[in-house]
Amino acid sequence: MHTRALGNDTVGRTEVGAIGLGLMTFDQSGTQPRERLAATIRAALDAGVTLLDTADAYGPAGDLGARAMGANERLVAGLLDELGVSDRVLLATKGGHVRTEDAGWDLDSSPDHLHAAVDASLQRLGVEQIALWQHHRPDPKVDYADVVGTLKEIHDSGKVRMIGLSNADPDQIRLAHKELGDALVSVQNQFSPAFRSSRPEIDVCEELGLAFLPWSPLGGLNDAKSLHEKHPAFARVAEARGVSAQQVALAWELAQSPVVIPIPGAKRPESIRDSAAAADLELTAEELVSLDA
């Protein structure tokens, strides 16, 4: 697979597969047996996927509070260990989102919580340093400048090698970059055929030399009716090329900028193989015009 850069010479530039793997939906349950999840990771690595993305708040939807927190990190770390491939991936995680006792979501960007979140992730992932630790979402209760100050403390502690932001706007990205410098390497925002309003964040990332990691990059394409009614250009290009519309969407996202590294979710080996193939799908100028419309 073609690779793209994450990081820089100061924190350690790493080449990762141009397509990553989002792990939010990994859930060891009756519909997702552990063996199939392991096979999905194995297929991802075989296809050249090396960036894997989780978060401390990811866990089974029905779980409450503390039972949900860290469940995905523990699952993923265990699978990587069982497969003996921990050294072949760049495993990113996030902190700042929390799960509530009514199975909902909340935010906590207080310094105490963010420092504790890093320590908890280190323990669950079984590592001495987190390769990429991302602030999950702005917290309206905490000034963003204060959050950035905490992120600097976390990076300076040596517990994380690189810092990323998630769900940040251009002003927040610039503020963080001014304070964190080369320690800040990425921004993870929603971007897909159905959600294109993060184009300004992509432009800022390209200007500052940051990777942009689209989350939910296949939004709007998984339902056939929605695909043909709302995104007919993607359906037409996919049919003409003999590939899936999802593959076309990822290739379109890669074409937006050389800093873009989509992280589609997958729970089956065949899904991540299809997504990974997008790295080699070169769209024509005419196709890109039609998809941009």
N, C-alpha and C positions, 0 to 999 in steps of 0.2 A: 504494500500500500504506500502511496505517496505520504510524506510526512509534513508536518507543520511545526513551527517553533513555539515552545512554551518556556517563558523565562528569558534570562539574559546572562551575559558573562559574569555579572556580579553575584547572582544567586545560583547560577548553574543553568545554562541554556540546555533544554531537553527537546529532542525531536520526538514527537508523538504521532501516531497515525492520524491522518486528516479527518477520520471519523472516530469519535469516541463512543462510550457506552454509558448511558444513564441507568442507574441501578434502583431508582426510587420504587419501581414496581416489583422488584425481587422480594418474594414473600414465600417462605417455606411453609406451604400449606398443602391441602389435598389437591388443589388444582395446579400447584407448582412444586412437584416433588424435587427434593434436593438434587437428585441425579440429573434432572433436566436443567436446573440452574447451573450446575457444574458443567454440563455439556455446552451450555450457552457461553459461558466464560471461555471454555476451551476453543469453541468455534470462533469467538471474537479474536483471541490471540492468534489462531491459525490464519485469520483473515488480515492480520496486521493492526488490529485495534489494540492500543496500549494505554489510552487514557480512560480510566474508570472513575465515575463520579457518584458519591453517596452523600449522606448527611446524617447528623446525629438524630434528627427528628424523623427520619424515615423509618417506618415500621408498619405492621399490619393495621389497616384502617379501623378495625374494630377494637384495637387495644387502647387502653387508657393510660394517660399520664406516663409515669415512670416505666411502665411495662413496654410502652411503645418506643420511648427514647433509647436510641442505640441499638435497636433490634436489627436494623439493616446493616449497620457497621459490623456487628458481631457475626452476622450471617456471611457477609462478603469476606471478611477477614478469615473466617473458618474455611470457606470454599477455596480461597487462594492458597491457604496453607495446605489443605488436603491435596490440591492439584500440584503443589510445589512450584507455583509460578509467581509468588509474591515479588520476586526480583525482576520480573518481566513487565510489570505494569507501573504506571504512575497513578496512584490511588489518591483522589481528591475527596475531601469531605467539607462539611460546612457546620457552622454553629450560629446561634442567635434566634432560631425558631424553637419553640417548645410545644409539646403535646399536653393537653389539659385532661382533667379527670372526667370530662364529658365527651371524650374522643374528638375534641376540637383542636384548633391550633392557636397559638399565641406567640408573642414576640418578647424577647428579653435581651437587650443589648447593654445591660448594666455591666460595668467592668468586672464585678465579682462573677457574674454568670459566664461571660465570655472566657475569662481565664479558667474557670472550672470546666467549661465545655471542652476546651483544648485538652486539659488533663484527662478528662473522661474519654475523649476520642483516642488519645495516645494509648490508654490502657486497653480499650476495646479492640483497636486495630493491631495491638501488639508491636508497635514500632517505637523507636526512640525519637524520631522526628517525623512530622507529617509533611509530605512533599508539597501539597497545596491545600491550604486551609482558607475557606471562603466565608465571609460574613454573609449570612443567608438572606437577610431582608432588612431594610431600614426600619427602625423602631421609632414611632412618633413620640415616644416618651423620653427619648434620649437624643440630644443634639448630635447631628452626624459628625461634626468636628470632634466631639468627645469620643464617639465610636472609633474614628480614625486614630485618635490618640491611643486608645486601647489596643487597636490592631498593631500599632507600632510597638507597644510594649510586648505584645505576644510574639512578634517577629524578633525583636531584640532579645527575647528570652532564649532563642535558639530552638524552641520546641516545634517551630514550623519553618520550612525552607522558603516557601513562597506564600504570598497573600493574594487572595482574589476577592472580588466583590460579586454580589448577586442582586439582581433587581435594583440596580443603581441607575440614576439618571446622569446626563452629561456633566452637570455641575458637581454632583457627588463624586463622579469619577475623577474629575480634574482636581477637586479638593484632596482626595485620597492620594492621587499621584504626586501632588505637590509635597505632601507630608511624608509619604512612604517611599518615594523615589523608585529605585529598581526593585525594591521588595514587592511592589504591586505588579502582578504579571497578567491578570486576567479579569474579565467581567463576564458573568453568566446571567443573561437575560432571556426572556421569551422571544422567539423569532421563528416564524413559519409562514407558509403561504396564507394562512388565516390570520396571522398576527404580525404585521410588518412595521409597527410603530417604533421598533427599536433601531431603525436605520440610523438615527443620529448617534446612538451609542456605538454602533459599528464604526462610524466615521471617526469618533473620538478615539476609539481603541486603535484604529489604524494610524492616526496621527501620533499617538503616544507610544506606539509599539507594544500594545497589550493584545493578548489573545481574546477573542470574543467567542464564548461558548453558548450557542443557542440551546435553551432548554425547551422541551416540547416541540422539536423542530418539524414534526410530522402532523402538527395540529390541523384538523380539517380534512385530512385525506383518508382516514381509516374507514369512513362510511361511504359506500359506493354512491349513494344518492347525493350526499353532500359534495363528493368529489366532482361529479358531473354537473351539478347545478351551480356550485359556487366556485369551482376551480377547473373549468373545462379545458383551459390551456394545458394544465398539467396532465389531464387525462389524454389529450390529443398527442402531446409529445411522448408520453409513455407508450401509447399504442403504436406510434410510428417507430419508436426505437425498440419495441419489444421488451420493455422493462417495466417495473412497477412504478406507479405514480410517486410512491414514497422515495424510490431511488432518484427520480427526477427532482423531487423537492430538495433532497440533500445535495445533489449536484448543483442546483440553482443557488443554494445557500453558500456552498463553497466558492461559487463564482462571484459572490458579492464582494469579497475581499480576501486577500491571502492570510488575514489574521483569524478568519472564521474556522472554528472546529466544532461542528455539530455533535451533540451527544444524545442521539436517539435512544429511547428505551427499547429493551427487547427481553423476552422471557423464553424464547425458543431459539435454538441454533440457526434455523433457517431464516429467522427474522434478522439477526445480526449479520448473517452472510449477505443478505440482500442489501442491507444498509451499507455495509462495508464496500460493496461493489460500486457505490456512488462515487468513491474517490477516483475511479478510473473512467467515469462517464463525463466526457467533455461535450458540453452543450455548445451549439453554434450561436453566433451572434443573433441570428434571426429567432432562434428558439428562446434565447434569453430575453429578447424584446417582448416576445409574446407572453412569457411568464412574468415579466415585470409589470405588465399592464394591469 
